[in-house]
């Protein structure tokens, strides 16, 4: 076994595996809690669940599970939704899968990728898994410093990873500033614009970034059904890019990487914008409520455009443990270089009430 381990590629051995939010069942076992009593606000899931239309479509698909998936209809639906040709679309087993595909196409030993400190952990993992070098750029007020990121691009850089809004900090790059920066990147550098949380951006700050694809041939936009559509467990997402880049990504994509249930649910979800609007409205309402409560408790939070909020908490590790013992799961951010912060998903009103009560107890040290 020691020889088998040592013979693995050294850059693979150096990877620290991604740590997801603590599962409800794990916490129940650890502290002897009833599963139904636990509130999970750690993984940025939609507290309303999935779209009723999506649920119905998924259930109707069960009888067809003996057949291999056919992703044509979802590609067609995504193409119509964004007014793009189907040849520009790549489907993924969640948007994480798409990030891995981009890395496999463009990164290798002797190449590098640029990303911001406090950005999504998968950017570094996808880069390391190819043997490419990670160039982490210092953040500005917990968000992307675009000028510094552009300055960090080297002759061997082939990918720049940008999340907008950013996870786990919730920071947002105004679109005019972002587009100006993208225009300054060399064409051989692929820029990945991760828009997992774009639906939560206030209407007055939104822009149709899909239109940028017509003038930026090196742009890849990734979207997911895991967040506002409430389908995290089905693992489905898509990338929008040039036909040439999409062709390359599809060459390394696994056959049938999206399952039948996810495909059917995603098609229906795109047709349920009323559910999206309801989810966004709940998020905005409860986000305001949490921000107000944090201010009352003397805690500083980072302004967020996602469905979560990151807050600075004294003795964050101890507070997190105290929350867990009360059956409330949030996300500690020490692994993101933010040991004094916790990230809290915006839940239902009753879940947020439970969290705030548990937080006050934890802050008092009880």
Secondary structure per residue as TSV (DSSP state, phi and psi in degrees):
chain	resnum	aa	ss	phi	psi
A	1	X	-	360.0	-38.5
A	2	X	H	-64.1	-39.0
A	3	X	H	-67.3	-42.1
A	4	X	H	-60.5	-37.9
A	5	X	H	-69.8	-45.9
A	6	X	H	-67.8	-25.3
A	7	X	T	-82.5	-7.9
A	8	X	S	-66.7	155.5
A	9	X	-	-56.9	132.0
A	10	X	H	-60.6	-34.4
A	11	X	H	-73.1	-21.5
A	12	X	H	-75.7	-41.8
A	13	X	H	-62.8	-25.5
A	14	X	T	-82.5	-7.8
A	15	X	-	-74.0	133.7
A	16	X	-	-93.0	117.7
A	17	X	-	-59.3	150.2
A	18	X	-	-62.4	134.9
A	19	X	-	-107.5	106.2
A	20	X	-	-74.2	171.3
A	21	X	-	-61.6	147.4
A	22	X	-	-60.0	127.5
A	23	X	-	-66.9	150.5
A	24	X	H	-59.8	-44.6
A	25	X	H	-66.0	-33.3
A	26	X	H	-65.3	-44.1
A	27	X	H	-64.0	-39.8
A	28	X	H	-59.3	-43.6
A	29	X	H	-67.7	-40.4
A	30	X	H	-65.5	-40.3
A	31	X	H	-116.4	10.5
A	32	X	T	65.1	38.0
A	33	X	-	-98.4	153.4
A	34	X	-	-74.2	134.1
A	35	X	G	-54.6	-41.9
A	36	X	G	-68.4	-12.9
A	37	X	G	-91.9	-4.9
A	38	X	-	-92.0	137.4
A	39	X	E	-108.9	121.9
A	40	X	E	-106.9	115.8
A	41	X	-	-128.2	50.2
A	42	X	S	-119.4	-19.2
A	43	X	S	-123.3	15.8
A	44	X	-	57.9	38.1
A	45	X	-	-84.8	156.9
A	46	X	-	-76.8	119.3
A	47	X	T	-67.9	-15.5
A	48	X	T	-83.4	-3.3
A	49	X	-	81.3	-148.7
A	50	X	S	-102.5	162.0
A	51	X	-	-56.0	134.7
A	52	X	H	-57.3	-37.1
A	53	X	H	-63.8	-41.3
A	54	X	H	-65.4	-40.9
A	55	X	H	-61.4	-45.1
A	56	X	H	-61.9	-42.9
A	57	X	H	-64.9	-38.4
A	58	X	H	-64.3	-45.4
A	59	X	H	-64.8	-35.5
A	60	X	H	-69.1	-19.2
A	61	X	T	-85.4	-11.9
A	62	X	G	-56.6	-38.9
A	63	X	G	-67.4	-14.3
A	64	X	G	-99.1	12.4
A	65	X	T	-72.5	-8.6
A	66	X	T	-75.4	-14.5
A	67	X	S	-96.2	148.1
A	68	X	-	-66.2	151.5
A	69	X	-	-66.2	148.4
A	70	X	-	-122.3	109.9
A	71	X	-	-91.9	7.6
A	72	X	H	-58.9	-46.6
A	73	X	H	-65.5	-37.0
A	74	X	H	-69.4	-40.7
A	75	X	H	-59.0	-42.2
A	76	X	H	-64.4	-41.4
A	77	X	H	-65.5	-42.3
A	78	X	H	-64.5	-41.3
A	79	X	H	-60.9	-44.4
A	80	X	H	-67.3	-38.9
A	81	X	H	-61.1	-34.8
A	82	X	H	-109.6	2.5
A	83	X	T	56.3	50.2
A	84	X	-	-127.4	161.5
A	85	X	-	-73.7	148.8
A	86	X	G	-62.6	-25.3
A	87	X	G	-69.2	-8.0
A	88	X	G	-97.4	5.7
A	89	X	E	-115.7	135.8
A	90	X	E	-126.3	129.9
A	91	X	E	-95.5	147.6
A	92	X	E	-137.7	159.3
A	93	X	S	-79.4	71.4
A	94	X	S	83.4	159.9
A	95	X	H	-69.8	-21.0
A	96	X	H	-56.5	-40.7
A	97	X	H	-59.2	-39.3
A	98	X	H	-67.2	-38.3
A	99	X	H	-61.9	-40.4
A	100	X	H	-64.6	-39.4
A	101	X	H	-63.3	-43.2
A	102	X	H	-61.0	-44.5
A	103	X	H	-61.4	-41.2
A	104	X	H	-66.0	-31.9
A	105	X	H	-77.0	-39.4
A	106	X	H	-113.9	-11.2
A	107	X	-	-116.9	148.3
A	108	X	-	-168.3	174.7
A	109	X	T	-56.8	134.4
A	110	X	T	94.4	-3.5
A	111	X	-	-118.9	168.6
A	112	X	E	-139.4	162.3
A	113	X	E	-135.3	146.1
A	114	X	E	-111.7	136.2
A	115	X	E	-152.1	167.1
A	116	X	E	-89.8	149.0
A	117	X	T	-61.3	147.6
A	118	X	T	66.8	22.1
A	119	X	S	-97.6	174.3
A	120	X	-	-53.6	130.8
A	121	X	H	-61.8	-26.2
A	122	X	H	-67.1	-23.4
A	123	X	H	-60.8	-46.5
A	124	X	H	-67.5	-41.3
A	125	X	H	-64.0	-44.6
A	126	X	H	-64.6	-37.4
A	127	X	H	-67.5	-49.3
A	128	X	H	-60.5	-36.3
A	129	X	T	-65.7	-15.6
A	130	X	T	-98.5	-6.5
A	131	X	T	86.9	1.8
A	132	X	-	-76.3	164.1
A	133	X	E	-90.5	135.1
A	134	X	E	-86.9	128.0
A	135	X	E	-113.8	101.1
A	136	X	E	-92.4	126.6
A	137	X	E	-104.2	136.7
A	138	X	-	-56.3	141.7
A	139	X	-	-81.7	159.0
A	140	X	B	-115.2	114.2
A	141	X	T	50.2	46.5
A	142	X	T	70.9	5.6
A	143	X	B	-122.4	-175.8
A	144	X	-	-69.2	132.4
A	145	X	-	-100.3	94.2
A	146	X	H	-62.1	-41.1
A	147	X	H	-61.5	-42.9
A	148	X	H	-67.1	-36.2
A	149	X	H	-66.8	-42.2
A	150	X	H	-63.7	-38.8
A	151	X	H	-66.9	-25.3
A	152	X	H	-81.0	-13.8
A	153	X	-	-64.9	128.7
A	154	X	-	-110.6	177.3
A	155	X	T	-62.4	-28.2
A	156	X	T	-95.1	2.7
A	157	X	E	-74.8	132.0
A	158	X	E	-123.7	-14.5
A	159	X	E	-138.9	137.7
A	160	X	E	-120.0	123.2
A	161	X	E	-97.1	127.2
A	162	X	E	-135.5	128.2
A	163	X	E	-108.5	130.0
A	164	X	S	-146.8	107.7
A	165	X	S	-64.5	159.3
A	166	X	-	-89.0	142.5
A	167	X	T	-114.4	126.5
A	168	X	T	-104.8	10.5
A	169	X	T	-91.7	-21.2
A	170	X	-	80.0	3.6
A	171	X	-	-69.0	155.5
A	172	X	-	-132.9	134.5
A	173	X	-	-97.1	119.5
A	174	X	-	-54.3	140.1
A	175	X	H	-64.8	-35.1
A	176	X	H	-62.6	-41.7
A	177	X	H	-65.6	-42.2
A	178	X	H	-65.7	-46.3
A	179	X	H	-64.1	-38.8
A	180	X	H	-59.7	-41.2
A	181	X	H	-67.1	-42.4
A	182	X	H	-62.9	-34.6
A	183	X	H	-65.2	-21.9
A	184	X	T	-89.2	-5.6
A	185	X	S	-80.2	142.3
A	186	X	-	-60.7	147.8
A	187	X	T	-65.4	-24.4
A	188	X	T	-77.7	-6.7
A	189	X	S	-97.0	118.1
A	190	X	E	-79.7	128.2
A	191	X	E	-106.7	124.3
A	192	X	E	-101.3	115.3
A	193	X	E	-101.3	101.5
A	194	X	E	-84.3	110.2
A	195	X	-	-114.3	45.1
A	196	X	T	-59.6	-29.6
A	197	X	T	-113.3	17.7
A	198	X	G	-63.6	-26.2
A	199	X	G	-64.6	-22.0
A	200	X	G	-88.7	-4.3
A	201	X	S	-68.4	131.9
A	202	X	-	-55.5	143.3
A	203	X	G	-53.3	-37.0
A	204	X	G	-72.4	-8.9
A	205	X	G	-110.3	-2.7
A	206	X	-	-77.6	158.3
A	207	X	-	-147.9	152.9
A	208	X	-	-86.4	85.0
A	209	X	G	-65.8	-20.5
A	210	X	G	-60.1	-32.8
A	211	X	G	-65.7	-23.2
A	212	X	G	-63.6	-25.0
A	213	X	G	-59.3	-26.3
A	214	X	G	-74.2	-17.4
A	215	X	T	-120.7	-6.9
A	216	X	-	-121.5	89.8
A	217	X	T	-68.0	-13.2
A	218	X	T	-99.4	12.3
A	219	X	E	-94.3	136.2
A	220	X	E	-125.4	122.2
A	221	X	E	-105.0	129.1
A	222	X	E	-112.4	139.2
A	223	X	E	-131.2	162.1
A	224	X	E	-140.3	154.1
A	225	X	S	-95.7	5.3
A	226	X	S	-77.7	-25.0
A	227	X	S	-97.8	-92.1
A	228	X	T	-64.7	-27.9
A	229	X	T	-82.0	-9.5
A	230	X	-	69.7	33.7
A	231	X	-	-121.1	36.5
A	232	X	G	-57.6	-37.4
A	233	X	G	-74.3	-14.9
A	234	X	G	-88.9	-18.1
A	235	X	-	57.8	83.0
A	236	X	-	-149.6	135.1
A	237	X	E	-157.4	179.4
A	238	X	E	-151.6	156.6
A	239	X	E	-116.8	144.9
A	240	X	E	-118.8	129.2
A	241	X	-	-163.1	-167.5
A	242	X	-	-73.1	158.8
A	243	X	H	-60.9	-35.5
A	244	X	H	-66.9	-45.4
A	245	X	H	-68.1	-41.1
A	246	X	H	-59.4	-39.9
A	247	X	H	-60.5	-43.1
A	248	X	H	-66.4	-42.3
A	249	X	H	-62.9	-39.7
A	250	X	H	-68.8	-22.1
A	251	X	H	-69.3	-29.6
A	252	X	H	-103.6	-4.2
A	253	X	S	-70.8	137.4
A	254	X	-	-67.1	142.9
A	255	X	T	-60.6	140.3
A	256	X	T	57.1	42.4
A	257	X	-	-74.5	-9.5
A	258	X	S	-119.2	128.5
A	259	X	-	-82.1	164.7
A	260	X	H	-59.5	-41.8
A	261	X	H	-64.9	-43.2
A	262	X	H	-64.9	-42.6
A	263	X	H	-61.2	-46.7
A	264	X	H	-65.0	-43.5
A	265	X	H	-65.0	-38.9
A	266	X	H	-66.0	-40.5
A	267	X	H	-59.3	-45.7
A	268	X	H	-68.9	-36.0
A	269	X	H	-63.3	-38.5
A	270	X	H	-61.7	-23.1
A	271	X	T	-96.6	11.3
A	272	X	-	-123.2	64.7
A	273	X	H	-70.3	-21.1
A	274	X	H	-62.6	-38.8
A	275	X	H	-65.9	-41.1
A	276	X	H	-59.9	-46.2
A	277	X	H	-62.7	-39.9
A	278	X	H	-65.3	-40.2
A	279	X	H	-65.1	-43.1
A	280	X	H	-66.3	-39.9
A	281	X	H	-64.3	-44.3
A	282	X	H	-60.8	-42.9
A	283	X	H	-60.8	-45.1
A	284	X	H	-63.9	-42.4
A	285	X	H	-63.0	-48.0
A	286	X	H	-76.9	-27.5
A	287	X	H	-61.0	-46.1
A	288	X	H	-60.0	-41.5
A	289	X	H	-62.8	-45.0
A	290	X	H	-66.6	-41.1
A	291	X	H	-60.4	-42.6
A	292	X	H	-62.2	-43.1
A	293	X	H	-65.2	-40.7
A	294	X	H	-61.5	-41.8
A	295	X	H	-61.2	-41.4
A	296	X	H	-63.6	-32.4
A	297	X	T	-86.9	0.8
A	298	X	T	75.4	26.4
A	299	X	-	-106.9	137.2
A	300	X	-	-91.2	131.0
A	301	X	E	-118.5	157.8
A	302	X	E	-90.8	124.4
A	303	X	-	-52.1	129.3
A	304	X	-	-122.8	143.1
A	305	X	S	-112.2	15.6
A	306	X	S	-105.3	-159.8
A	307	X	S	-106.1	36.4
A	308	X	E	-155.1	166.8
A	309	X	E	-142.6	139.0
A	310	X	E	-105.9	130.2
A	311	X	E	-128.5	139.2
A	312	X	E	-81.9	127.9
A	313	X	-	-130.9	127.8
A	314	X	T	-58.4	135.1
A	315	X	T	52.1	54.8
A	316	X	H	-56.6	-39.0
A	317	X	H	-63.8	-42.7
A	318	X	H	-67.8	-39.9
A	319	X	H	-64.8	-41.5
A	320	X	H	-60.3	-43.9
A	321	X	H	-61.9	-41.3
A	322	X	H	-64.2	-36.3
A	323	X	H	-66.0	-43.3
A	324	X	H	-60.2	-41.3
A	325	X	H	-65.0	-22.5
A	326	X	T	-93.5	4.6
A	327	X	T	82.8	26.5
A	328	X	E	-121.8	121.8
A	329	X	E	-105.5	120.7
A	330	X	-	-122.0	-174.9
A	331	X	E	-113.2	111.3
A	332	X	E	-70.7	148.0
A	333	X	-	-118.2	23.4
A	334	X	G	-59.0	-35.8
A	335	X	G	-67.3	-14.5
A	336	X	G	-101.8	14.5
A	337	X	T	75.2	22.8
A	338	X	-	-131.0	66.5
A	339	X	T	-66.9	-16.1
A	340	X	T	-104.0	21.4
A	341	X	E	-126.1	151.7
A	342	X	E	-125.3	140.9
A	343	X	E	-102.6	131.9
A	344	X	E	-122.1	120.1
A	345	X	E	-69.8	141.7
A	346	X	-	-75.9	116.6
A	347	X	-	-103.5	-166.4
A	348	X	-	-66.4	161.5
A	349	X	H	-54.4	-44.5
A	350	X	H	-68.9	-33.3
A	351	X	H	-68.6	-40.2
A	352	X	H	-67.8	-35.7
A	353	X	H	-61.8	-44.7
A	354	X	H	-61.6	-44.6
A	355	X	H	-60.7	-46.9
A	356	X	H	-63.9	-39.4
A	357	X	H	-64.9	-42.8
A	358	X	H	-65.4	-37.6
A	359	X	H	-64.3	-44.2
A	360	X	H	-60.4	-41.8
A	361	X	H	-62.6	-43.6
A	362	X	H	-64.6	-40.6
A	363	X	H	-66.5	-28.5
A	364	X	T	-79.2	-8.4
A	365	X	T	78.3	23.1
A	366	X	-	-85.2	360.0
